[in-house]
Amino acid sequence: MALLSYPEVRKPSNPPQVGRVAVAQSRSIGCVTVARVLVHYGVVYQQTIIRTALLQMFDHVSVFVSIILGLGVVHLLGGISLILDARVKTKVYWVHLVWTANMMFLIALVWIGSLVLASNDGPSQGHYFVLLAYSMTIYLMCGLLFPIRGEEITDFRGHFYSNRVRFFSVGLLFVITDAIDGLLEVRTAEFSLNPLQYGTLALYFVLFVIGTRTSSARFHAVVAVVFFLGMLGFLQSITELFPEG
């Protein structure tokens, strides 16, 4: 019986390296992917640490701001108690009382607005100094509405007009810091720019400049009412920032 003969299979002298190259490429791609994942989570972790530190710093600074605003409330309440004191005969001026209500309303709105900032990533470091300056100007405006020693002043109409230049000068600083605060909130907290807010601040600025130069009772009555209406708009803008539900 004849044996079947098969053709001899020769091994190639240079075996192909395709498999090895593919394995090497897959390994390199895997290493790059792992590196990217590690870098991504490292950046996220670092951002989380920075965000946490900023929020803790905001909590620390907000206490200081709350103390300054609280002193303004105490000062206004002390002045109101002076008016209500039966032992002291005071001449009440309704424009002065409107400004007292305006400042109380403003302090409450600023305190509520700080809750909106706390719910975000927190303000930047430069924002802290603006918040401090903002609260200080509010306190100084409250301080100029009522004297430190209430027994020395009983005519609040005369007191208001004698302090109007200083009061509205500090009010101009308040407008400037409020405008800077709004721009920083747009940049850090990613709030949308509110043209109505800056239109209102521009109106305040013009009215306060005129207020330092005129003692017209009718003009100052209009300014006090306009400021109160602006606070109502401020309240509406704050309520829109809170999440629904």
C-alpha positions as CSV (number, residue, x, y, z in Angstrom):
1,M,0.0,0.0,0.0
2,A,1.4,3.2,-1.1
3,L,1.8,5.9,1.5
4,L,0.1,9.2,0.8
5,S,2.5,12.0,0.6
6,Y,1.5,15.4,2.0
7,P,3.2,18.6,1.0
8,E,5.7,19.8,3.5
9,V,4.5,22.8,5.4
10,R,7.3,25.2,5.9
11,K,7.4,27.7,8.7
12,P,8.0,31.2,7.6
13,S,11.4,32.5,8.5
14,N,10.0,35.8,9.8
15,P,6.7,35.1,11.6
16,P,4.2,38.1,11.4
17,Q,4.2,40.5,14.4
18,V,0.6,41.7,13.9
19,G,-0.7,40.0,17.1
20,R,2.1,41.3,19.2
21,V,1.6,44.8,17.9
22,A,-2.1,44.7,18.5
23,V,-1.6,43.5,22.1
24,A,1.0,46.3,22.7
25,Q,-1.4,48.9,21.2
26,S,-4.3,47.7,23.3
27,R,-2.1,47.8,26.4
28,S,-1.0,51.4,25.6
29,I,-4.5,52.5,25.0
30,G,-5.6,50.9,28.3
31,C,-2.8,52.7,30.2
32,V,-3.7,56.0,28.6
33,T,-7.4,55.5,29.5
34,V,-6.5,54.6,33.1
35,A,-4.2,57.7,33.3
36,R,-7.0,59.9,32.0
37,V,-9.5,58.5,34.5
38,L,-7.0,59.0,37.3
39,V,-6.3,62.6,36.2
40,H,-10.0,63.3,35.9
41,Y,-10.8,62.0,39.4
42,G,-7.8,63.8,40.8
43,V,-9.0,67.1,39.4
44,V,-12.5,66.4,40.6
45,Y,-11.1,65.6,44.1
46,Q,-9.0,68.7,44.1
47,Q,-12.0,70.9,43.0
48,T,-14.1,69.3,45.7
49,I,-11.5,70.1,48.4
50,I,-11.2,73.7,47.1
51,R,-15.0,74.1,47.0
52,T,-15.4,72.7,50.5
53,A,-12.7,75.1,51.8
54,L,-14.4,78.0,50.1
55,L,-17.8,77.1,51.6
56,Q,-16.2,76.7,55.1
57,M,-14.6,80.1,54.6
58,F,-17.9,81.5,53.5
59,D,-19.6,80.2,56.6
60,H,-16.9,81.9,58.7
61,V,-17.1,85.2,56.9
62,S,-20.9,85.1,56.8
63,V,-20.9,85.1,60.6
64,F,-18.9,88.3,60.6
65,V,-21.3,89.8,58.1
66,S,-24.3,88.7,60.1
67,I,-22.8,90.4,63.2
68,I,-22.4,93.7,61.3
69,L,-25.9,93.5,59.9
70,G,-27.2,92.5,63.4
71,L,-25.7,95.6,64.9
72,G,-27.5,97.7,62.3
73,V,-30.8,96.1,63.3
74,V,-30.0,96.7,67.0
75,H,-29.2,100.3,66.3
76,L,-32.5,100.9,64.3
77,L,-34.5,99.1,67.0
78,G,-32.9,101.3,69.7
79,G,-33.9,104.4,67.7
80,I,-37.4,103.2,67.3
81,S,-37.6,102.5,71.1
82,L,-36.4,106.1,71.6
83,I,-39.4,107.4,69.5
84,L,-41.8,105.2,71.5
85,D,-40.4,106.2,74.9
86,A,-43.0,108.4,76.5
87,R,-40.4,110.2,78.6
88,V,-38.7,111.7,75.5
89,K,-40.7,114.1,73.4
90,T,-39.6,113.5,69.8
91,K,-40.7,115.1,66.6
92,V,-41.2,112.2,64.1
93,Y,-40.5,112.8,60.4
94,W,-42.3,110.3,58.1
95,V,-39.4,110.4,55.5
96,H,-37.0,109.4,58.2
97,L,-39.4,106.6,59.3
98,V,-39.6,105.3,55.7
99,W,-35.8,105.2,55.5
100,T,-35.8,103.3,58.8
101,A,-38.1,100.7,57.3
102,N,-36.1,100.6,54.1
103,M,-32.9,99.8,56.0
104,M,-34.6,97.1,58.0
105,F,-36.0,95.6,54.8
106,L,-32.6,95.8,53.1
107,I,-30.9,94.0,56.0
108,A,-33.5,91.2,55.9
109,L,-33.1,90.8,52.1
110,V,-29.3,90.7,52.3
111,W,-29.5,88.0,54.9
112,I,-31.9,86.0,52.8
113,G,-29.6,86.5,49.8
114,S,-26.7,85.0,51.7
115,L,-28.6,81.8,51.8
116,V,-28.6,81.7,48.0
117,L,-24.9,82.1,47.9
118,A,-24.4,79.4,50.5
119,S,-26.4,77.0,48.3
120,N,-23.9,77.4,45.5
121,D,-20.2,76.8,45.3
122,G,-19.5,79.8,47.5
123,P,-18.0,83.2,46.6
124,S,-14.4,83.8,45.7
125,Q,-11.9,85.3,48.1
126,G,-12.3,88.8,46.6
127,H,-16.1,88.4,47.0
128,Y,-15.6,88.2,50.8
129,F,-14.1,91.7,51.0
130,V,-16.9,93.1,48.9
131,L,-19.5,91.4,51.2
132,L,-17.8,93.0,54.2
133,A,-17.7,96.4,52.6
134,Y,-21.4,95.9,51.6
135,S,-22.5,95.1,55.1
136,M,-20.4,98.0,56.6
137,T,-22.0,100.6,54.3
138,I,-25.5,99.3,55.3
139,Y,-24.5,99.6,59.0
140,L,-23.2,103.1,58.5
141,M,-26.4,104.2,56.8
142,C,-28.3,102.8,59.8
143,G,-26.1,104.6,62.2
144,L,-26.7,107.9,60.5
145,L,-30.4,107.6,60.8
146,F,-30.3,107.6,64.5
147,P,-27.8,109.3,66.9
148,I,-25.6,107.2,69.1
149,R,-26.9,109.1,72.1
150,G,-30.6,109.4,71.5
151,E,-31.3,111.8,74.3
152,E,-29.4,114.5,72.4
153,I,-31.7,114.5,69.4
154,T,-35.4,114.9,69.5
155,D,-36.2,116.5,66.2
156,F,-35.7,113.7,63.6
157,R,-36.6,116.0,60.7
158,G,-33.7,118.3,61.5
159,H,-31.5,115.3,62.3
160,F,-32.2,113.7,58.9
161,Y,-31.4,116.9,56.9
162,S,-28.3,117.7,58.9
163,N,-27.0,114.2,58.1
164,R,-28.3,113.9,54.5
165,V,-24.9,114.6,52.9
166,R,-23.1,111.9,54.9
167,F,-26.1,109.6,54.6
168,F,-26.3,109.7,50.8
169,S,-22.5,109.7,50.4
170,V,-22.4,106.4,52.2
171,G,-25.4,105.4,50.1
172,L,-23.2,106.0,47.0
173,L,-20.7,103.6,48.4
174,F,-23.5,101.1,49.0
175,V,-24.5,101.4,45.3
176,I,-21.0,100.8,44.1
177,T,-20.4,97.8,46.4
178,D,-23.8,96.4,45.4
179,A,-22.9,96.6,41.7
180,I,-19.5,94.9,42.3
181,D,-21.3,92.2,44.4
182,G,-23.7,91.6,41.5
183,L,-20.9,91.2,39.0
184,L,-19.0,88.8,41.2
185,E,-22.2,86.7,41.7
186,V,-22.5,86.4,38.0
187,R,-18.9,85.3,37.7
188,T,-18.6,82.9,40.7
189,A,-22.1,81.7,41.3
190,E,-23.1,81.6,37.6
191,F,-26.1,83.8,38.1
192,S,-27.5,85.5,35.0
193,L,-26.9,89.3,34.7
194,N,-30.0,91.2,35.7
195,P,-30.2,94.4,33.7
196,L,-33.1,95.6,35.8
197,Q,-30.9,95.4,38.9
198,Y,-28.2,97.7,37.4
199,G,-30.8,100.0,36.0
200,T,-32.2,100.4,39.6
201,L,-28.7,100.9,41.0
202,A,-28.0,103.6,38.3
203,L,-31.2,105.3,39.4
204,Y,-30.1,105.1,43.0
205,F,-26.7,106.6,42.2
206,V,-28.3,109.6,40.4
207,L,-30.8,110.2,43.2
208,F,-28.2,109.9,45.9
209,V,-25.9,112.4,44.2
210,I,-28.8,114.8,43.9
211,G,-29.7,114.1,47.5
212,T,-26.3,115.3,48.7
213,R,-26.9,118.6,47.0
214,T,-30.5,119.4,47.7
215,S,-32.6,119.7,50.9
216,S,-36.0,119.6,49.1
217,A,-38.4,117.8,51.3
218,R,-40.5,116.7,48.3
219,F,-37.4,115.3,46.5
220,H,-36.3,113.3,49.6
221,A,-39.8,111.9,50.0
222,V,-39.7,110.6,46.4
223,V,-36.2,109.1,47.0
224,A,-37.4,107.2,50.1
225,V,-40.4,105.8,48.3
226,V,-38.4,104.9,45.2
227,F,-35.9,103.0,47.3
228,F,-38.7,101.1,49.0
229,L,-40.0,100.1,45.6
230,G,-36.5,98.9,44.6
231,M,-36.4,96.7,47.7
232,L,-39.7,95.1,46.5
233,G,-37.9,94.3,43.2
234,F,-34.9,93.0,45.1
235,L,-37.2,90.6,47.0
236,Q,-38.7,89.3,43.8
237,S,-35.3,88.7,42.3
238,I,-34.2,86.7,45.4
239,T,-37.4,84.5,45.4
240,E,-36.7,83.6,41.7
241,L,-33.2,82.2,42.7
242,F,-34.6,79.7,45.2
243,P,-35.3,76.3,43.7
244,E,-38.9,75.4,43.4
245,G,-40.4,72.9,45.9
